[in-house]
């Protein structure tokens, strides 16, 4: 298997993002919540989990940015 996001299952990704949202209020910062979830699930990269959470926030609406599955607009 390759390294990076592809090596982790989609189920683990969903669980990690869900847990990140659930425990966010229990920690003083988003970074602390991400670190806690990372340790609990064994996700090896804090940056990977942070990107997953950020993309979820963009896709679900709280943050602005490009949606993961939206087509690019041609000019």
C-alpha positions, 0 to 999 in steps of 0.5 A: 500500500502507498503512504499518505491519505490513501493508506487509511480507510475511508471508514477511519477517515469518517470516524476521525472527522466525526470524533474531531467534531464531537470532542472539539468543545472538550479542548481549548484549541482545535489543534489539541482536539486533533492531537487527541483524536490522532492519538486515540485512532493511531492516525500517524500524521496530525497534518493529515487529520487536520486536512480531513477536518478542514475539508469536512468543514468546507464541504459542510458549510462552516468554512469557505473554500473549494468543495472537494467534489465541486467541478472547477469553473471554466472562464 
